[in-house]
Amino acid sequence: MLTRRSFATGLAGALALPAIVRPARAAPRPLTVASLLADDKPETRIWLKVGDLVEEKLPGRFDFRIVGNAALGGEKEVAEGIRLDSIQASLSTLSALSSWVPETQLFDLPFVFRDRDHVRRATAGPIGDAFKAKLTDEGFVTLGFINYGARHLLAKEPVTTPAGVAGKRIRVIQSPLHVEFWRAYGALPTPIPITETYNALKTGVVDMMDLTKSAYAGFRLYEVVPYLIETAHIWATGAVYLSAGFWNSLNDEEKAVFAAAIAEGATWFDRLMQADEATSMDAAKAAGGAVIVPEDRDSWTKGAESVWTAMAPAVGGMDRIRELAEG
């Protein structure tokens, strides 16, 4: 029978025993993740998803420190940070990474892809695998591809034909392909980082640009270029990548968990992006933006012919381009 006295005696004895020493649990390992947009956009939400998936498998081992709103710079600056390992994870359009792997411009060629499924088949196939390997060799450990959606022309006036861009200053990605494409229509391409485009358009440094519907609203560009012309000339493919320094520091179990989490996150991102496009355009229209359907789509696609010819040597030849377009 347990009495107060026996309990007290037992307690005193227990307190006299040496304390059990447990090893201290290691603090979570931080990794800095760069995002160009806000917490509610797919570009940031994918990392919240990946972080949750990693935490589920490796509880308490990693601390995802997500820095949004382009606070760490645009795509080029972030890519440099990845190579230096000052940033451990991010997303990037293949356009921005083409400075290191020119062949990736194959996925950026205008009027090659018909729809999202066409893009998905290409990135999931041998060409996508080859690009992953080449990007990884350059320090961008690419574990998945994402689809940002189609790029459309954004303008201050309702342009409906290629003639409407002739002589206009257009902001372009810092990529030879994008420069070549808009020159084919007689425009004056001006490479400007995405973080500087709003002010460049507002002050008249450039007259127009192209971008996806989601980013159009994400950067509030409808305030300075109220017309979105649905050209869908390029499907913006992106890479989900880690720095080589961070990746190489992981053990095999951790690598497997990150690879699986990013693969699942990339699939989730594509669903989020489709929903976000609809929400983004509702927001743009509510703020005075307008969607314009271009006239004579064939006249727009003709501009691609000279770009295909000019870029063929850099992306594997014309036969490779036509095979991808017909896939």
N, C-alpha and C positions, 0 to 999 in steps of 0.2 A: 504494500500500500504506500502510495506516494504522499508524504506529509510535507508541510511547509519546511520542517527542519531538514528532512532528507533532501528536499529540493535545493535548499540553501547550501547544504553541504556539498551536493553534487555540482552546483553551480560554481562554488568556490574552487572546487577541484578542477573544473573545466577551465576556469580563468587562469589557473596556475600552469596549464599545459602550454607548450610553445605554440605560437601562432602559425597557422598554415600559410606559407608564402606562395602566392600564385604569380606566375610570370606576367609582367605588364603587357597589356595588349598594344600592339604597334598602332601608332596614329594612322588614320587613312592617308593614303598617298595622294597628294593633290595633282590634278591635271587641268591646265588652262585650256578652255574651249572657246574659240572665237566664232561669233555669229554676226552677220551684217545687219540683222533686223531685230525687232522687239520680241518680247517673251511670247506673244500670242501668234507669231508667224511660224510656219512649218520649219524654217531654217533654224529656229531655236528649239522648238518643241521636239524635234528629232533627238536632240541631245538629252533632253529630259527623259525621253523614252529609253534611250540607250543607257543612261545612268541608272534608271530603275532596273533594267534587265541585268546589268552588271552587278548591282547591289543584291539582287535576288540570288545570284549564283555565288558571289564573292562578298558576303556581307561585311561592311566596315573596312574594306580594303582600299577603296578609292574614293576620292572627293572630287566630283565634277564641278569645277568653278567656271561657270558659263558667263562669258562677257559679251553682251549683246550690243545692238545699235551701232555697229562698226566702230566701237570704242578702241579696238586694236588695229584699225585701219581697213582699207579695202582689200580686195582679193589678192592683189600683188603683194601688199605689205604682210598680209596674213601668211601667204605662201612662203615668203622669206622667213617669217617667224617660225614656221613649221620646219624649214630646213635648218634653222639655228637651234631648234628645240626649245625656244622661249615660249612657243605655243605648241600644245601637244595634239590638238584635234580641231578639225573644222570641215567645212564643205567648200567646194569651189566649182565654178563652171570649168569645163574643159578648155574654154576659150582662154581663161586666165592662166592655165597651166601649159598652154601650147608654146610658151617661150622656152620651156624646158623639154617638152615632148611634142615637136611640131606635127607628128602624125595624128595626134588627137583632133586636129582640125577636120579630119574626115567626118566626125560626128557633127561638126559645125557648118558644114557646107549647106548653102541655101537650097531649099526646095528638094531635098533628098528624101526626108521622112514624110510619110502621109499622116501618121497619127501616133498616139502614145504607144500602142501595141507594136508598131513598126520599130520604134526606138527601143522598146524593151527587148525585142528579139535580138537586136543588134548588140546591145550591151551585155546580154546574157550569153552571147555566142563567142566564137574563137577570137573575133576582133576585140571584143571587150576584155577577154582574158589577156590578150597580148598588150593592150593598153595598161591594164593593171600592173603588169610586170614592168613595163617601161617607166611608169610613174613611180613605182616603188624603187626602181634603180636610181631615180633622181631625188630620193628622200621623202617622197609622198607615198606612204604605205596605204594604198588604196584597197579598201575592203568592200566597197560597194559603189554602185552608180545610182543616181537619182535623176528624176525628170522635173525640171523647173517649169515646164510648159513651153508653149510656142512664144517666140519673140514677135512683137508687133511694132509697127511704126507709131511713134507718138509725136504729135505736131501741134503747133499753135493755131493751125487752120485746117479745114477738112480736105486733106489731100486724098484724091481717089485714084490717080494714075501716076506712073513713074515720072512723068513730066513735072509733077508737082514738087519733086525733090531736087530737080536740077538747079544748080547754083546755090543751094541751101547748105549752111554749115550744120553738119550732123555729128553729134557726139557718138563715138564708137568705142567699143572695148579695145584695149591695147593689144590688138591682134592683126597681123597682116591680112588675114582672110576677111575680116569685117571692113577693113579699109578698102580692099579690092572690090568687095561687094557693092558698097555704096558709090564708089567711083564709077562703077558700071552704069549707074543711073545719072551720072553727071553731078552728084552731090560733092560736098567738100568735107571729107571725113576729118574729125578732130578727136584724137584719143584723150579721154578724160576719165579719171577714176570715178567709180559710181558714187562715192561719198561727196563729190564736188559737182555732180550734175545739176542738182536743184538750183544752186546759185548761178551756174553757167547758163542755164536756160532762162532764169529770171532776169539776168543782167544782159542777155543778148549775145553772150560769147558764142553760143550755138543756138540754132533755130529749132532743132528737133533731135530725136534719138530713137532707139528701139529698145524694148524691154518686154518682160513677161507681164501678164495681167496682175499677178500677185505682187510683184515688186513695184509695179506702177502705183498701186495703192499703198504699199508698204512704205515707200519713200514720199508719199503725198505729191507725186509728180503731176497729178491732175490739176493742181493749183497753178502750174506754169505751162503745161502742155495739155490742154483740156480735151484734145481729140486723140482717140486710140483707133488707128486704122488696122483692121484685122487682116494683115498680110500673112501672118503665120509663116514667115519666110525661113526661120531657123527654129528647130526644137532644141532648147537649151538643156544639154546634158551636163550633169555634175558628178563630181567624185566626192565620196565620203572618205576622209583620210586621216591618218595619224602620223606624227613625226617618227622618223626612223629611230631616233634616239630613245623615245618612249617605247616603241614597239619592241626594239631589241632588248630592252630591260625587263620585259615580261617573261615569265616562265611559260611552259607549254600550255598548262591549264588556263592561265590568264589570257593567252593569245586566242585559245579556242573560244573562251567566253566572249571576248571583245568581238571576234569575227562573227559569231552567231548573233550577238546583240546588234551589231551594225547591219547585218543582213536583214534582220527583222525590222530594224528601224528604217532602213531604206524603203522597204515595201510599205510601211506605215506612212512614211513621208509622201509617197506618191498619192496615196489616198487623201491625205491631208491637203496636198497641193490642189487637187481637183476641187475639193470643197472650198478651199481658200480663194480660188479664182472667182467663183461665183460670189462669195461674200465681198471680195475686193472690188469687183465691178459694181456691185450694189452701192458700196461706199463711194466709189468714184462718181457714179451717176447722181447720187444724192448731193454731192458737192459741186455739181455742174459739169462733170465730165460727160463726154458723148462717144459712142461707138459708131464708127463709120465702116461700111462694107465697101471694099475697093472695087472699082470698075475693071472689067476685062482682066481677070486673073492671069490669063496667058501672057499679057504684056509685062506683068511682074515676073513671071517665071523665066522669061527670056533673059532677064538680067543675070540669071544664074549660069547661063552657058559659058560666058567668058570667065567667070570665077572658077568653075569646074576645070576649065582648060588651064588657067593660070596656077591653080593649086595642085593639080594632078601630080606633078613631080614630088611634092612634099608629103603627099598622103598615100602614095603607093600606086599611082597611075590611074588613067581614065577607066580601065576595065574594072578596077576595084570600086571606083565610085559608082559606076552603072550597076554593078552586082549588088551593092548596098541599096541603091535606090529601088531596085526591082525586088528586093527581098521581102 
